């Protein structure tokens, strides 16, 4: 998965969770612009950062890389920001 595809996937998952990039960034212990910088393609998260993102979204890394945004039961997810 290239940087643009990663950014688009993160954006799709975050917006389907109904959480802002700023709130998600702060909830995983990062600066307010952290998620936005990933979504805009400026950087990739570290492996640890990626695991925090998956944990926040209550998905596995495999689910993050699934083809369809809802290849997992989206309706059953509970987000930290909720």
C-alpha positions in Angstrom: 0.0 0.0 0.0 1.5 3.3 -1.0 1.3 6.5 1.0 -1.7 7.9 -0.8 -3.7 4.7 -0.4 -2.8 4.5 3.3 -3.9 8.1 3.8 -7.2 7.5 2.0 -7.9 4.4 4.0 -7.2 6.2 7.3 -9.4 9.0 6.3 -12.2 6.6 5.3 -12.0 4.7 8.6 -11.8 7.8 10.7 -14.7 9.6 9.0 -16.8 6.4 9.3 -16.1 6.5 13.0 -17.4 10.1 13.1 -14.3 11.5 14.8 -12.2 14.5 13.8 -8.5 14.1 12.9 -7.7 16.4 15.8 -9.6 14.4 18.4 -8.2 11.2 17.2 -4.6 12.6 17.3 -5.1 13.8 20.9 -6.8 10.5 21.9 -3.7 8.5 20.9 -1.3 10.8 22.6 -0.1 12.8 19.6 0.0 16.4 18.6 -3.3 17.9 17.3 -2.0 17.7 13.7 -0.7 14.2 13.7 -3.5 12.4 11.9 -4.0 15.2 9.5 -0.3 15.0 8.5 -0.7 11.3 7.8 -4.0 11.8 5.8 -2.4 14.6 3.7 0.4 12.3 2.8 3.2 14.2 4.5 4.3 11.2 6.6 3.6 7.6 7.6 3.1 6.7 11.2 5.7 4.7 13.0 4.8 1.0 13.5 3.9 1.9 17.1 1.8 4.8 15.9 0.0 2.5 13.4 -0.8 0.0 16.2 -2.2 2.9 18.3 -4.4 4.0 15.3 -5.7 0.4 14.9 -6.3 0.1 18.6 -8.2 3.4 18.6 -10.4 2.2 15.7 -10.8 -1.2 17.3 -9.5 -3.0 14.2 -6.6 -5.2 13.5 -3.9 -4.3 11.1 -5.3 -6.9 8.7 -8.7 -5.1 8.8 -7.0 -1.8 8.1 -5.5 -3.2 4.9 -8.8 -4.9 3.8 -10.1 -3.8 0.4 -13.4 -2.5 1.5 -13.8 0.0 4.4 -16.5 -2.3 5.9 -14.9 -5.7 5.4 -15.3 -5.9 9.2 -18.4 -5.3 11.2 -18.3 -1.5 11.4 -21.6 -1.3 13.2 -20.2 -3.2 16.2 -17.1 -1.0 16.7 -16.9 1.2 19.8 -14.6 4.2 19.4 -12.7 5.8 22.2 -14.1 9.2 21.2 -17.7 7.9 21.5 
